[in-house]
Amino acid sequence: MSGRQKKSIVELTRVSEEAYRQLPKLPLRVLVEDVRSLQNVGSIFRTSDAFLVEEVILSGISGRPPHPELLKTSLGAERSVAWRYVANGADEALRLQAEGWQLVVAEQTQGSTPLQQFHPSAQQRWLLVVGNEVEGVSQRLADAADTVVEIPQAGTKHSLNVAVCAGILLWHFYLHLGLR
């Protein structure tokens, strides 16, 4: 045996949902702007749970709990992660930006910052915006962003799945803002 025996559920020692809600969270919120796929939204919830995101904000056409297709991928994270719905994500993002939140948009734009050059500070509050599977983040938010961050890619496709993109970016924030 190589010593790489998979851990049992008991060995993983996860906290209860109630205990999780009491844990300190990163100064990070995620705005999900017009994401159509309920599985993508559920995956974003699950990843937000893993990386101590303060709140998920669903907007526009984004599905919301308790839809069964969302629950299939969230695996209950919609109960542990604080969330709310707003009709207009751009209005909410601009409101939070006016309150001092740094607006970070995940998008491919002229002058975007490659992810490896983006170093968020725990001294700031961050709002990460991910957008629609086809259209991406609205131009209004791309124009208003404090930072537009792009994940460099080398393959033949022009983009990543929105849930995969969110996962990479949330891990990046977790590394910079307080990996436990």
N, C-alpha and C positions, 0 to 999 in steps of 0.2 A: 504494500500500500504506500502511496506517495505522500500521505499526510494532507491530502487535499479533499478529505471527506466533506461532502456538502453539509452545511449546518442544518440542523433541524429547526422547526418553527420555534421551539422552546429556546434554543441557543441564540436565535436572532434577537431576543429580548426587546421587542418593540414596546413602546409605551401605549397606554390606552388612549382612546380619542380624547377623553377628558384631560388626561395628563398632557397630551400633545397641545391642546388648546391653551394650556398654562405656560408652555415653553416660550422663552423669548424668541421673537421672530426677527428675520433680517429686515432692514429698512427698505423693503422691496415689495412692490405690488405689480401684478401683471394685468394688463388690459387686453382682453381678447376681443378684437374688433371684427365683427361680421364673419366669424368662422362658422361655416355651414356644417361641417362634419361633427356629429355628436361624439364619435369616437375620438376625434382630435381634441375636442373640449374636455372629455373625460380624461384623456392622457395628460393634458395640461394640469388638471386638478391633481392627478396622482404625482406628477413631477413636482408640483408646487408643495405638496405635502412632504416629499422627500427632502426638499431643500429649504424648508422653513420660510416660505413666502408668507408675508403678512396678510395679503388679500388677493383674491382673483376677482376682477371686475369683468363681467360679461356684458357685451353690448350688441345692439343692432339685431341681426339675424342669428347671432350665436345661440345655440341651444342651451337650456339650463335644466338643472335637476328639478324633478326626479325622473326625467325621461330614461326609459330602460336602456337605450343605446348608449347614452352617456354613462350610466351606472356600470355598464359592462366593462368599460376601461378605467373608470375612476376607482373602482373597488372600494368605495366608501370614503374616498378622500374628500368628497363634497360635504361630508359631515365633520371632518377635522379642520379643513381649510376654510377660513372666513371667505365669504363671497357675497356678491350682490349683482344685480342687473341694472343697467342704465340703457335707455333707448338710444342715446347718442354718445358714442364713445369719444368722439373728438371733443365735444363740449366738456365731457368729464375730464379728459386728459388735460385740456387747457385750464380748467378750473384748478386741478391739482398742481399743475405747473405754476399757476399764479400763487399758490400757497407755498411754493418753494420746492416742490418735487422736481427732480431732474428727469426730463422726458427723453427716454431712450427708445428709438424706433428700430425695429429689425426690418431692414429693407435694403435693396440694391439701388443705390442712387449715385449720382455724380458726387464725388467728395465724401463718400461714406468712409467710416473708420473700420479697418480690418479688425476682427475680434481680438487678435493677439496684441493689438496696440491699444485696446480699451482697458483701462484700469480703474474701475469704480472704487470709490472711497466709502468706508463705513461712516464717515462724517456727514454724508449726504443721504437724502431720501430719494429712492429711485422708483420710477414708473416705467416698466418695460411694456412696449406695445407690440403685439404680434397681430398679423392681419389675415384677411381672406385668402383661401387656398389658391384662387386664380388671380385676383387683383392685388393682393398684398395689402399693405397699410394704406389708408387714404392719403392722397396728396396733401390734404390740409394738415395732417399730423406729421408727414415727412417734412413739410415746410416749417412747422413749428418746433420740431425736435431740437433739444439741446445737443443730442448726439444721434447720428444714424449709424448703426453698427451693422456690419456685413460679415457673414461667416464665409471665409475663403473656400472655394470649391475647385476641384481639379477635373471633375468628370464631364460627361457630355450633357448633363441636364443643367438647366438654368437656375434651379431652386431646390430647396429641401422641403419636405413635408412640414407643415406649420408646427405640429407637435414635436417633431424631431428638432426643428430650429429652436423652439421654446426650451426643450430639454438641454440643448447645448448651451444656450445663453443663461439659463438658470443655474447650471453647474458652474459656469464662469463667474456669475455673481456670488455664488456660494463660496467659491475659492477665494474671492477677493474680500468678501464682507464678513467672513467669520466661519470658515470651515470648522466643524466641531470634531 
